[in-house]
Amino acid sequence: MALLQLDPLIPVLVKHKGEWVKAMAHVLIDYGFEHNLMFVCFADESRECWTVENKNVRAQDNITAGRPPKPSPETAPH
């Protein structure tokens, strides 16, 4: 098992109870071969600490990194 403290923290979206929630990833846990990576994250709004499988973590929007916000269906061109 390996623990990696993330520095700087990574702003992520975390799938929690079917909803994507903004959070900050603080630690990455690698249990080794044939295991999912696990992210230890703190939710922005609720301040809860969750450990989340890699498949339920996404990068937040970041214009500088080339990930602009996706337009909402209401504002998208037709």
Number of C-alpha atoms within 10 A of each C-alpha: 7 8 12 11 12 14 9 9 13 15 20 23 22 29 16 13 7 8 9 14 18 21 26 22 26 18 18 20 19 15 13 10 8 6 10 14 16 20 25 18 26 20 19 15 9 10 11 10 15 16 16 20 17 15 11 15 21 15 13 18 15 11 9 7 7 8 11 11 10 9 9 8 8 7 8 8 7 5
